[in-house]
Amino acid sequence: MEPTLAARALSAATEITTIALSGDDPDAVLGLVVRHAAELAAAELGLIMVRAEDGRVSVEAAHGDSTAGLLGLTLPAESAAGQVAAGGEPVVTADVTSDPRTSRFVPAELRSFGPFAAAPFGTGGRPLGVLTVYRPRDAEPFSQVTVDLLTAFAGQAGVVLALAEGANARHRVTLYQERERIARELHDVIVQRLYAAGMQLDRVRRRMRKRFAQADAERLGEAVDQLDQTIEEIRGTVRALRSPDPEPDTRDDVATDLAESARSEVRIAGELLGYPPTLELSGELADIPAERADHVRAALREALSNVVRHSGASETRVTLQRDAGEVRLRVRDNGCGVPRDVAKRGLRHLSERAEAAGGTFVVNSSPSLGTLVAFDLPLDR
């Protein structure tokens, strides 16, 4: 590798590693990885594709002059990109549209390119995806030096995704520690003070009942009752805070109260949005099989998360309905829609969930009409 190119590659790798370790948004760091890879490879287009459980690969980050419509583009497991992402050797060709290894699965969006190279990335022996670069038709093919460089930057992408997974795990530990601290303070301080205040009020009421007017005595009794009820509610909150999120139970005979889960997710979203979303529940939601309920809960959480992060909406409506054979979830907002340049990994995962469970998942989004997320699951599968 020529000294100038080597120096540029080292500088780019250092920048990527520094930003990744600083805890920045993994999607932004992936964009930086693919930009540097494309520039150093003198490629017109660079793509990072992440591998799904079924072997398909989806474009997660792109860099080039013509990336419109590429984010979220999915290629089958049998494609060259899918095979490389599964842990295969790097693939290089002078013409991606005529080479038998690649030509069958080139989508229309990529048929204007010729020279192509792809390198796999993963972590801990687990394949995660593939980094690909493209040049215009009839341009000079990628050299072995460029392929080696691409492989190095693919490794950077694997590091970024591994760091993102580690950050999520650390976040969960921190969250549980904070929940325990809040629970401890609620139990040891707040509950004790409320209990003491309730006891004092009840003692006053009993000792001075004859001296109080009937209405005042009743109001004092109501205050004591409200304190008792508040104490019980706080104790329930303490129990919930000290219970880690349960692992999904895949047994069909275990039921979950989906209505209570929906209320909890909507309440949390309302705190972040600054206004309470409207929640409409219908049908019997207290006996949904745990595996089905987990899918619906994940869909609701992801939909509300997108409203909070991207929509700028002033109104949000959640509808959850159960009939004899199906659960139907709708999340509507009047915001600006899901931005085109936002990575949609979470939505794609929900689409895969719905497909695997025999259901359907649809997102309709526009800047003028807002966003509608629809997630339907059968109960008899």
NORGI-V348175 format. One record per pair of residues at least 6 apart in sequence whose C-alpha atoms are under 7 Angstrom apart, sorted by the first residue. I is the first residue (numbers start at 1). J is the second residue. If there is no record, write none. Layout:
[[I;J] [I;J]]
This chain:
[[1;145] [12;36] [16;29] [16;32] [16;33] [20;29] [20;160] [26;160] [26;161] [26;164] [27;343] [30;61] [30;157] [31;61] [31;62] [33;153] [33;157] [34;46] [34;47] [34;48] [34;61] [34;62] [34;63] [35;46] [35;63] [37;150] [37;153] [38;44] [38;45] [38;46] [38;133] [41;146] [43;133] [43;134] [43;135] [44;64] [44;65] [44;134] [44;135] [44;136] [45;63] [45;64] [45;133] [45;134] [45;135] [46;62] [46;63] [46;64] [46;132] [46;133] [46;134] [47;59] [47;61] [47;62] [47;63] [47;131] [47;132] [47;133] [48;59] [48;60] [48;61] [48;62] [48;130] [48;131] [48;132] [49;57] [49;58] [49;59] [49;60] [49;129] [49;130] [49;131] [50;57] [50;58] [50;59] [50;60] [50;128] [50;129] [50;130] [51;57] [51;58] [51;85] [51;128] [51;129] [55;77] [55;82] [56;74] [56;75] [56;76] [56;77] [56;82] [57;74] [57;75] [57;76] [57;77] [57;82] [57;129] [58;72] [58;73] [58;74] [58;75] [59;70] [59;71] [59;72] [59;73] [59;74] [60;71] [60;72] [60;343] [61;71] [62;71] [72;344] [75;82] [76;82] [77;83] [79;102] [79;105] [80;101] [80;102] [81;118] [81;130] [84;90] [84;119] [84;120] [84;130] [85;120] [85;121] [85;127] [85;128] [85;129] [85;130] [86;127] [87;120] [87;127] [88;120] [90;118] [90;119] [90;120] [91;117] [91;118] [91;119] [92;116] [92;117] [92;118] [93;99] [93;115] [93;116] [93;117] [94;114] [94;115] [94;116] [94;141] [95;114] [95;115] [95;116] [96;102] [96;103] [96;114] [96;115] [96;116] [97;103] [97;106] [97;111] [97;114] [112;136] [112;137] [113;134] [113;135] [113;136] [113;137] [114;134] [114;135] [114;136] [114;137] [114;138] [115;134] [115;135] [115;136] [115;137] [115;139] [115;141] [115;142] [116;133] [116;134] [116;135] [117;132] [117;133] [117;134] [117;142] [117;147] [118;130] [118;131] [118;132] [118;133] [119;130] [119;131] [119;132] [119;150] [119;151] [119;154] [120;129] [120;130] [120;131] [120;154] [121;127] [121;128] [121;129] [121;130] [121;154] [121;155] [121;157] [121;158] [122;128] [122;129] [122;158] [123;158] [123;162] [128;158] [130;154] [131;154] [179;241] [179;242] [180;241] [180;242] [183;238] [183;241] [183;242] [187;235] [187;238] [191;231] [194;227] [194;231] [198;224] [198;227] [201;224] [202;224] [205;217] [205;220] [209;217] [248;290] [248;291] [248;294] [249;290] [249;291] [250;290] [250;291] [252;289] [252;290] [253;289] [254;289] [254;290] [255;287] [255;288] [255;289] [255;290] [256;286] [256;287] [256;288] [256;289] [256;290] [256;293] [257;285] [257;286] [257;287] [257;288] [258;285] [258;286] [258;288] [258;293] [259;285] [259;286] [265;301] [266;277] [269;304] [270;276] [270;277] [272;308] [273;308] [277;315] [277;316] [277;317] [278;316] [278;317] [278;318] [279;317] [279;318] [279;319] [280;318] [280;319] [280;320] [281;319] [281;320] [281;321] [282;320] [282;321] [282;322] [283;321] [283;322] [283;323] [284;322] [285;322] [295;353] [299;350] [299;375] [302;346] [303;331] [303;373] [307;313] [310;338] [311;335] [311;336] [311;337] [311;338] [312;335] [312;336] [313;333] [313;334] [313;335] [314;334] [314;335] [315;333] [315;334] [316;332] [316;333] [316;334] [317;331] [317;332] [317;333] [318;330] [318;331] [318;332] [319;329] [319;330] [319;331] [320;328] [320;329] [320;330] [321;327] [321;328] [321;329] [322;328] [325;378] [325;379] [325;380] [326;376] [326;377] [326;378] [326;379] [327;376] [327;377] [327;378] [328;375] [328;376] [328;377] [329;374] [329;375] [329;376] [330;372] [330;373] [330;374] [330;375] [331;372] [331;373] [331;374] [332;371] [332;372] [332;373] [333;370] [333;371] [333;372] [334;369] [334;370] [334;371] [335;370] [335;371] [336;366] [336;367] [336;368] [336;370] [337;365] [337;366] [337;367] [337;370] [337;371] [338;365] [351;361] [354;360] [354;361] [354;377] [358;377] [358;378] [359;376] [359;377] [359;378] [360;375] [360;376] [360;377] [361;374] [361;375] [361;376] [362;373] [362;374] [362;375] [363;372] [363;373] [363;374] [364;371] [364;372] [364;373] [365;371] [365;372]]
